[in-house]
Amino acid sequence: MEYRSLGRSGLKVSALSFGAWVTFGKQIGDPVAKKLLHTAYDAGVNFFDNAEAYADGKAELVMGDILKKSSWRRSSYLVSSKVFFGWEDDKPNQVGLSRKHIVEACHDALKRLQVDTLDLYYCHRPDPSTPIEESARAMHDLIVQGKVLYWGTSEWSAAQLTEAFAVCDRLGLHAPVTEQPQYNLLHRTRVEKEYATLYKARGLGTTIWSPLASGLLTGKYNDGVPAGSRLDTPGMEWLRDAVLGKGSKPKLAAVKKFAAIAKDLDTTLPRLGLAWCLKNPHVSTVILGASRAEQLVENLGALDVVSRLTPAVLKKINAISAAVAE
């Protein structure tokens, strides 16, 4: 396993990490989740990503139970949570980034994950109804109290991040160290262009999600939605529409071209897609998702493919990607 600094911070994260989104508490049960976490940890993965909203808190309960029963030293792994969407009844103060919800959600996440500290705590989305100063102060206070070590954002615009940095600088608050954006061969603009100035100016780290475009870059949706797949999961209709809705035909055609390049490199399409993400020096870690241990092992093999992505190969990949990527 390769380890990278999380932006300009001193925190080291495994280049490949593991996330509980969608699968934990929905597609898979506790025994499979345990096998997945242990497979990842044994391979050198040290960052496990979670959120209050994942399966309405159940994903954190499942992960927390596994972590508690493992023999791993707490210093050997990182665990995160995210706050915004809530997990209860969607009453006014059960969602968003108010000081009340940020603090209460942190306490709830600590209980579910059965840890004393969250290594990373994210503002899961921007909240236009709450001043950034209020959210930043809440995060700062949780860090001072030792309940959170680092905070970050997820899917914030460069303008929102810039405002957050300015507020933290002005008030002497702990600033966000990382952003968690979507990034893959079909979704590139925000990471590569919008955040460009923030990498150098602020040392922004990234913990990217959906590196395989919710499964589109595995090729399994080329001929429709297989039964039991992520896009076939009840409640994921919005994701299916986003991935396979209007305008998806050019992307599916591009996926087949990527598959041909993967074959020429004697690797698989998922490994190619993950290795391509790892080539970006501004990617601190690529968050993997899996519902089977075999699938996770397959994806972890992407580390062996990175060296095969020569400038000539990257030129071919980027030519295809540039024509369809957002």
Helices and strands as residue ranges (DSSP letters): E 3-5, E 12-14, E 16-19, H 30-42, E 47-49, G 54-57, H 58-69, G 74-76, E 78-83, G 92-94, H 99-113, E 118-123, H 132-144, E 148-153, H 158-171, E 178-179, H 189-189, I 190-194, H 196-202, E 205-208, G 213-218, G 230-232, H 237-244, H 249-264, H 269-278, E 285-288, H 293-300, G 301-304, G 306-308, H 311-322
